[in-house]
Amino acid sequence: MTHTPQSLARQFCLGVYVNEVSPPLWHQTFEYLAGAVEAAAFQPQKIQALWTIYGGDLRARVRNDRLLLKVLKKALPGHDGHGVTLYRGESWFLFDQHQIGFCWSTSEEVATRYAKGLNAVESGGVLLKCLAPPEAILAAPQGTGLTTPHADVYICDPTKLLRLTTLALFPKL
């Protein structure tokens, strides 16, 4: 099937991730989503689930955190609760470039696994801790009762996180 930015945007709005699409088309799709699509078109809980699982892949394909953030602010439900202490395992390269990712966990153990594992592959990993005030939280866990690695994921605006601290560094794998 041949996709256009508009057809791919429709899929994304419904929480459907299409893997076999080129990075340039994903970038065009996010530009379309950021500009032409109204917030009411998004299904926030489905997009939250999609982003929790495939956000890293989409981030690597789009390669523009500002553009992604613009869409996520429109697409996700937000948070009207309290601030929370969160952890993230980030790649050293992205951290060093001030490109901290969107998905955070309340579990230091989960974040450490990412810092030592998947996010340490290319440049080593870093374990981060922060305070996420309510305005930084784009989506809080949905409370499904799941015990998967994605069950406690907070999707955050990294530019609004407070007291960012480096807890540990891990070698390149």
ChimeraX commands (.cxc) that place a marker at each C-alpha (Angstrom):
marker #1 position 0.00,0.00,0.00 radius 0.5
marker #1 position 1.26,3.47,-0.87 radius 0.5
marker #1 position 0.96,6.01,1.92 radius 0.5
marker #1 position 0.67,9.79,1.82 radius 0.5
marker #1 position 1.25,12.11,4.78 radius 0.5
marker #1 position -2.55,12.45,5.07 radius 0.5
marker #1 position -3.25,8.69,5.05 radius 0.5
marker #1 position -0.45,8.05,7.52 radius 0.5
marker #1 position -1.73,10.88,9.73 radius 0.5
marker #1 position -5.18,9.24,9.81 radius 0.5
marker #1 position -3.57,6.00,10.99 radius 0.5
marker #1 position -1.52,7.78,13.64 radius 0.5
marker #1 position -4.59,9.66,14.93 radius 0.5
marker #1 position -6.26,6.28,15.48 radius 0.5
marker #1 position -3.22,4.96,17.35 radius 0.5
marker #1 position -2.02,2.72,14.52 radius 0.5
marker #1 position 1.71,2.52,13.84 radius 0.5
marker #1 position 2.76,1.75,10.27 radius 0.5
marker #1 position 6.29,0.34,10.37 radius 0.5
marker #1 position 7.10,0.01,6.66 radius 0.5
marker #1 position 7.18,3.75,5.99 radius 0.5
marker #1 position 10.34,5.70,5.15 radius 0.5
marker #1 position 11.75,8.30,7.56 radius 0.5
marker #1 position 11.12,11.21,5.13 radius 0.5
marker #1 position 7.44,10.26,4.85 radius 0.5
marker #1 position 7.13,10.06,8.64 radius 0.5
marker #1 position 8.70,13.52,8.88 radius 0.5
marker #1 position 6.22,14.90,6.33 radius 0.5
marker #1 position 3.40,13.23,8.25 radius 0.5
marker #1 position 4.40,14.88,11.52 radius 0.5
marker #1 position 4.66,18.25,9.76 radius 0.5
marker #1 position 1.11,17.69,8.50 radius 0.5
marker #1 position -0.09,16.60,11.96 radius 0.5
marker #1 position 1.50,19.64,13.60 radius 0.5
marker #1 position -0.05,22.12,11.21 radius 0.5
marker #1 position -3.26,20.87,9.64 radius 0.5
marker #1 position -4.77,18.42,12.10 radius 0.5
marker #1 position -7.00,19.65,14.92 radius 0.5
marker #1 position -6.54,18.21,18.41 radius 0.5
marker #1 position -10.05,16.69,18.28 radius 0.5
marker #1 position -8.92,14.31,15.51 radius 0.5
marker #1 position -6.55,12.45,17.85 radius 0.5
marker #1 position -7.52,9.50,20.02 radius 0.5
marker #1 position -5.29,10.34,23.02 radius 0.5
marker #1 position -5.30,6.99,24.84 radius 0.5
marker #1 position -4.55,5.07,21.65 radius 0.5
marker #1 position -1.76,7.47,20.71 radius 0.5
marker #1 position -0.39,7.19,24.23 radius 0.5
marker #1 position -0.23,3.40,23.87 radius 0.5
marker #1 position 1.34,3.74,20.41 radius 0.5
marker #1 position 3.96,6.21,21.63 radius 0.5
marker #1 position 4.81,4.13,24.69 radius 0.5
marker #1 position 5.72,1.18,22.48 radius 0.5
marker #1 position 6.90,2.77,19.20 radius 0.5
marker #1 position 7.94,6.29,20.23 radius 0.5
marker #1 position 11.65,5.51,20.10 radius 0.5
marker #1 position 11.32,4.21,16.56 radius 0.5
marker #1 position 9.26,7.20,15.45 radius 0.5
marker #1 position 11.73,9.55,17.10 radius 0.5
marker #1 position 14.58,7.93,15.18 radius 0.5
marker #1 position 12.65,8.23,11.92 radius 0.5
marker #1 position 11.39,11.82,12.30 radius 0.5
marker #1 position 14.64,13.16,13.82 radius 0.5
marker #1 position 13.07,16.40,15.02 radius 0.5
marker #1 position 12.15,16.51,18.71 radius 0.5
marker #1 position 10.53,19.96,18.44 radius 0.5
marker #1 position 8.19,18.72,15.74 radius 0.5
marker #1 position 7.39,15.56,17.69 radius 0.5
marker #1 position 6.72,17.61,20.82 radius 0.5
marker #1 position 4.36,19.90,18.94 radius 0.5
marker #1 position 2.30,16.90,17.80 radius 0.5
marker #1 position 2.43,15.11,21.16 radius 0.5
marker #1 position 1.15,18.22,22.95 radius 0.5
marker #1 position -1.88,18.19,20.64 radius 0.5
marker #1 position -2.37,14.43,20.62 radius 0.5
marker #1 position -1.98,13.37,24.25 radius 0.5
marker #1 position -4.40,13.83,27.17 radius 0.5
marker #1 position -2.17,15.84,29.50 radius 0.5
marker #1 position -2.12,15.47,33.27 radius 0.5
marker #1 position -4.02,17.32,35.97 radius 0.5
marker #1 position -2.54,15.46,38.93 radius 0.5
marker #1 position 0.56,16.09,41.00 radius 0.5
marker #1 position 4.18,16.27,39.94 radius 0.5
marker #1 position 6.19,13.07,40.19 radius 0.5
marker #1 position 9.82,11.95,40.46 radius 0.5
marker #1 position 10.80,10.07,37.31 radius 0.5
marker #1 position 13.78,8.17,35.89 radius 0.5
marker #1 position 15.07,7.59,32.37 radius 0.5
marker #1 position 17.83,5.53,30.85 radius 0.5
marker #1 position 19.16,7.66,27.98 radius 0.5
marker #1 position 21.97,7.19,25.49 radius 0.5
marker #1 position 25.03,9.26,26.35 radius 0.5
marker #1 position 25.14,10.70,22.82 radius 0.5
marker #1 position 21.58,12.06,22.98 radius 0.5
marker #1 position 22.06,13.34,26.54 radius 0.5
marker #1 position 25.26,15.10,25.50 radius 0.5
marker #1 position 23.36,16.71,22.59 radius 0.5
marker #1 position 20.59,17.89,24.99 radius 0.5
marker #1 position 18.10,15.58,23.25 radius 0.5
marker #1 position 16.48,13.83,26.16 radius 0.5
marker #1 position 13.64,11.49,25.26 radius 0.5
marker #1 position 9.95,11.68,26.09 radius 0.5
marker #1 position 9.28,8.42,27.98 radius 0.5
marker #1 position 10.05,8.27,31.69 radius 0.5
marker #1 position 9.37,5.77,34.48 radius 0.5
marker #1 position 8.71,5.89,38.20 radius 0.5
marker #1 position 10.99,2.85,38.44 radius 0.5
marker #1 position 14.70,3.49,38.81 radius 0.5
marker #1 position 15.24,-0.22,38.07 radius 0.5
marker #1 position 13.44,-0.02,34.70 radius 0.5
marker #1 position 15.36,3.14,33.74 radius 0.5
marker #1 position 18.65,1.49,34.74 radius 0.5
marker #1 position 17.92,-1.45,32.42 radius 0.5
marker #1 position 17.51,0.99,29.51 radius 0.5
marker #1 position 20.64,2.95,30.49 radius 0.5
marker #1 position 22.70,-0.26,30.67 radius 0.5
marker #1 position 21.05,-1.96,27.71 radius 0.5
marker #1 position 19.21,-0.64,24.67 radius 0.5
marker #1 position 20.26,2.98,25.16 radius 0.5
marker #1 position 23.92,2.08,25.79 radius 0.5
marker #1 position 24.48,0.36,22.44 radius 0.5
marker #1 position 25.93,3.21,20.40 radius 0.5
marker #1 position 27.58,5.49,22.95 radius 0.5
marker #1 position 27.02,4.25,26.47 radius 0.5
marker #1 position 24.10,5.08,28.72 radius 0.5
marker #1 position 23.19,7.54,31.43 radius 0.5
marker #1 position 20.66,7.12,34.22 radius 0.5
marker #1 position 18.66,10.31,34.79 radius 0.5
marker #1 position 16.33,11.46,37.56 radius 0.5
marker #1 position 14.01,14.48,37.50 radius 0.5
marker #1 position 10.94,16.08,38.94 radius 0.5
marker #1 position 8.12,16.23,36.40 radius 0.5
marker #1 position 5.66,18.97,37.35 radius 0.5
marker #1 position 2.09,18.45,36.08 radius 0.5
marker #1 position 2.63,20.81,33.13 radius 0.5
marker #1 position 5.55,18.64,31.91 radius 0.5
marker #1 position 3.46,15.46,31.83 radius 0.5
marker #1 position 1.82,14.95,28.45 radius 0.5
marker #1 position 0.37,11.57,29.46 radius 0.5
marker #1 position 0.41,9.61,32.72 radius 0.5
marker #1 position 0.04,5.83,32.94 radius 0.5
marker #1 position -3.47,4.72,32.09 radius 0.5
marker #1 position -3.87,2.50,35.14 radius 0.5
marker #1 position -4.65,-0.66,33.18 radius 0.5
marker #1 position -3.25,-2.91,35.89 radius 0.5
marker #1 position -0.70,-4.29,33.44 radius 0.5
marker #1 position 2.71,-5.30,34.72 radius 0.5
marker #1 position 4.51,-4.93,31.40 radius 0.5
marker #1 position 7.67,-2.80,31.07 radius 0.5
marker #1 position 5.43,-0.10,29.58 radius 0.5
marker #1 position 2.86,-0.06,32.40 radius 0.5
marker #1 position 4.28,2.92,34.30 radius 0.5
marker #1 position 5.45,5.10,31.40 radius 0.5
marker #1 position 5.00,8.84,31.67 radius 0.5
marker #1 position 5.29,10.76,28.41 radius 0.5
marker #1 position 6.83,14.13,29.20 radius 0.5
marker #1 position 7.89,17.38,27.62 radius 0.5
marker #1 position 11.64,17.20,28.35 radius 0.5
marker #1 position 11.96,20.99,28.18 radius 0.5
marker #1 position 9.77,21.37,31.29 radius 0.5
marker #1 position 11.41,18.80,33.56 radius 0.5
marker #1 position 12.99,20.12,36.75 radius 0.5
marker #1 position 16.04,19.15,38.82 radius 0.5
marker #1 position 17.50,16.87,36.15 radius 0.5
marker #1 position 20.23,14.80,37.79 radius 0.5
marker #1 position 22.68,12.24,36.41 radius 0.5
marker #1 position 22.71,9.21,38.72 radius 0.5
marker #1 position 25.03,6.85,36.81 radius 0.5
marker #1 position 26.96,6.35,33.57 radius 0.5
marker #1 position 27.28,3.01,31.79 radius 0.5
marker #1 position 29.80,1.88,29.15 radius 0.5
marker #1 position 29.04,1.40,25.48 radius 0.5
marker #1 position 27.88,-2.13,24.67 radius 0.5
marker link #1:1,2 radius 0.2
marker link #1:2,3 radius 0.2
marker link #1:3,4 radius 0.2
marker link #1:4,5 radius 0.2
marker link #1:5,6 radius 0.2
marker link #1:6,7 radius 0.2
marker link #1:7,8 radius 0.2
marker link #1:8,9 radius 0.2
marker link #1:9,10 radius 0.2
marker link #1:10,11 radius 0.2
marker link #1:11,12 radius 0.2
marker link #1:12,13 radius 0.2
marker link #1:13,14 radius 0.2
marker link #1:14,15 radius 0.2
marker link #1:15,16 radius 0.2
marker link #1:16,17 radius 0.2
marker link #1:17,18 radius 0.2
marker link #1:18,19 radius 0.2
marker link #1:19,20 radius 0.2
marker link #1:20,21 radius 0.2
marker link #1:21,22 radius 0.2
marker link #1:22,23 radius 0.2
marker link #1:23,24 radius 0.2
marker link #1:24,25 radius 0.2
marker link #1:25,26 radius 0.2
marker link #1:26,27 radius 0.2
marker link #1:27,28 radius 0.2
marker link #1:28,29 radius 0.2
marker link #1:29,30 radius 0.2
marker link #1:30,31 radius 0.2
marker link #1:31,32 radius 0.2
marker link #1:32,33 radius 0.2
marker link #1:33,34 radius 0.2
marker link #1:34,35 radius 0.2
marker link #1:35,36 radius 0.2
marker link #1:36,37 radius 0.2
marker link #1:37,38 radius 0.2
marker link #1:38,39 radius 0.2
marker link #1:39,40 radius 0.2
marker link #1:40,41 radius 0.2
marker link #1:41,42 radius 0.2
marker link #1:42,43 radius 0.2
marker link #1:43,44 radius 0.2
marker link #1:44,45 radius 0.2
marker link #1:45,46 radius 0.2
marker link #1:46,47 radius 0.2
marker link #1:47,48 radius 0.2
marker link #1:48,49 radius 0.2
marker link #1:49,50 radius 0.2
marker link #1:50,51 radius 0.2
marker link #1:51,52 radius 0.2
marker link #1:52,53 radius 0.2
marker link #1:53,54 radius 0.2
marker link #1:54,55 radius 0.2
marker link #1:55,56 radius 0.2
marker link #1:56,57 radius 0.2
marker link #1:57,58 radius 0.2
marker link #1:58,59 radius 0.2
marker link #1:59,60 radius 0.2
marker link #1:60,61 radius 0.2
marker link #1:61,62 radius 0.2
marker link #1:62,63 radius 0.2
marker link #1:63,64 radius 0.2
marker link #1:64,65 radius 0.2
marker link #1:65,66 radius 0.2
marker link #1:66,67 radius 0.2
marker link #1:67,68 radius 0.2
marker link #1:68,69 radius 0.2
marker link #1:69,70 radius 0.2
marker link #1:70,71 radius 0.2
marker link #1:71,72 radius 0.2
marker link #1:72,73 radius 0.2
marker link #1:73,74 radius 0.2
marker link #1:74,75 radius 0.2
marker link #1:75,76 radius 0.2
marker link #1:76,77 radius 0.2
marker link #1:77,78 radius 0.2
marker link #1:78,79 radius 0.2
marker link #1:79,80 radius 0.2
marker link #1:80,81 radius 0.2
marker link #1:81,82 radius 0.2
marker link #1:82,83 radius 0.2
marker link #1:83,84 radius 0.2
marker link #1:84,85 radius 0.2
marker link #1:85,86 radius 0.2
marker link #1:86,87 radius 0.2
marker link #1:87,88 radius 0.2
marker link #1:88,89 radius 0.2
marker link #1:89,90 radius 0.2
marker link #1:90,91 radius 0.2
marker link #1:91,92 radius 0.2
marker link #1:92,93 radius 0.2
marker link #1:93,94 radius 0.2
marker link #1:94,95 radius 0.2
marker link #1:95,96 radius 0.2
marker link #1:96,97 radius 0.2
marker link #1:97,98 radius 0.2
marker link #1:98,99 radius 0.2
marker link #1:99,100 radius 0.2
marker link #1:100,101 radius 0.2
marker link #1:101,102 radius 0.2
marker link #1:102,103 radius 0.2
marker link #1:103,104 radius 0.2
marker link #1:104,105 radius 0.2
marker link #1:105,106 radius 0.2
marker link #1:106,107 radius 0.2
marker link #1:107,108 radius 0.2
marker link #1:108,109 radius 0.2
marker link #1:109,110 radius 0.2
marker link #1:110,111 radius 0.2
marker link #1:111,112 radius 0.2
marker link #1:112,113 radius 0.2
marker link #1:113,114 radius 0.2
marker link #1:114,115 radius 0.2
marker link #1:115,116 radius 0.2
marker link #1:116,117 radius 0.2
marker link #1:117,118 radius 0.2
marker link #1:118,119 radius 0.2
marker link #1:119,120 radius 0.2
marker link #1:120,121 radius 0.2
marker link #1:121,122 radius 0.2
marker link #1:122,123 radius 0.2
marker link #1:123,124 radius 0.2
marker link #1:124,125 radius 0.2
marker link #1:125,126 radius 0.2
marker link #1:126,127 radius 0.2
marker link #1:127,128 radius 0.2
marker link #1:128,129 radius 0.2
marker link #1:129,130 radius 0.2
marker link #1:130,131 radius 0.2
marker link #1:131,132 radius 0.2
marker link #1:132,133 radius 0.2
marker link #1:133,134 radius 0.2
marker link #1:134,135 radius 0.2
marker link #1:135,136 radius 0.2
marker link #1:136,137 radius 0.2
marker link #1:137,138 radius 0.2
marker link #1:138,139 radius 0.2
marker link #1:139,140 radius 0.2
marker link #1:140,141 radius 0.2
marker link #1:141,142 radius 0.2
marker link #1:142,143 radius 0.2
marker link #1:143,144 radius 0.2
marker link #1:144,145 radius 0.2
marker link #1:145,146 radius 0.2
marker link #1:146,147 radius 0.2
marker link #1:147,148 radius 0.2
marker link #1:148,149 radius 0.2
marker link #1:149,150 radius 0.2
marker link #1:150,151 radius 0.2
marker link #1:151,152 radius 0.2
marker link #1:152,153 radius 0.2
marker link #1:153,154 radius 0.2
marker link #1:154,155 radius 0.2
marker link #1:155,156 radius 0.2
marker link #1:156,157 radius 0.2
marker link #1:157,158 radius 0.2
marker link #1:158,159 radius 0.2
marker link #1:159,160 radius 0.2
marker link #1:160,161 radius 0.2
marker link #1:161,162 radius 0.2
marker link #1:162,163 radius 0.2
marker link #1:163,164 radius 0.2
marker link #1:164,165 radius 0.2
marker link #1:165,166 radius 0.2
marker link #1:166,167 radius 0.2
marker link #1:167,168 radius 0.2
marker link #1:168,169 radius 0.2
marker link #1:169,170 radius 0.2
marker link #1:170,171 radius 0.2
marker link #1:171,172 radius 0.2
marker link #1:172,173 radius 0.2
view
